Amino acid sequence: MCHGALICGLLAAGPQRVAADEVPAVDLDPPQSTASSRWGLGVAYGGQWYADEDQGFGDAGTVAAVQLTYRARLETEREGLWLFELGYEYAASRTAPEVAPGREQRVRSHGLFYRFSRYVGPRIFLGGRAGISRVRGPAEKSNLDLVIGLQAGVTLTSWLDAGVEAVAAQPGLDGGRPADVRGVVTVSF
């Protein structure tokens, strides 16, 4: 009986009307975004270490790298400015790091990587990278290694970026893990 009275009351009240100025407007336009893409050629140089699972890091060496990237800058109203890069890198020791107590050997690698960075202002960007590389050093390997890293940089001009990155590969069969900290200069064209 109570349900019937409630239904009769709602029907008797009739449809409710709301004035047009009381309804908030809904923006159906998608957020605006701009995108641009270019090729990039990067040169990197810095320190290289080789971590042994028994002895830890040995004496440092130096490493040089060349990177070829396809770069995309995306700017949206909500998410801000981002830089995405897909690239190939070849890196090799210039001076060999210590891979075991008293033993130095060059380490080299080549592979693909994906870098993503968010701008925290009009020029400064912070981000990370992930990739797969074939790393050769004390133990010759035929498999690919996961290589991860962090980066920070600054856009100097519309075609020139400079920054620093830290990368490390997964441990190899010998338990060793190469790690680099290097400065990178990238020219876009």
Secondary structure, 3 states (H helix, E strand, C coil): CHHHHHHHHHHHHCCCCCCHHHCCCCCCCCCCEEEEEEEEEEEEEEEEEEEECCCEECCCEEEEEEEEEEEEEEEECCCEEEEEEEEEEEEEEEECCEEECCEECCCEEEEEEEEEEEECCCCEEEEEEEEEEEEECCCCCCCCEEEEEEEEEEEEECCEEEEEEEEEECCCCCCCEEEEEEEEEEEEC
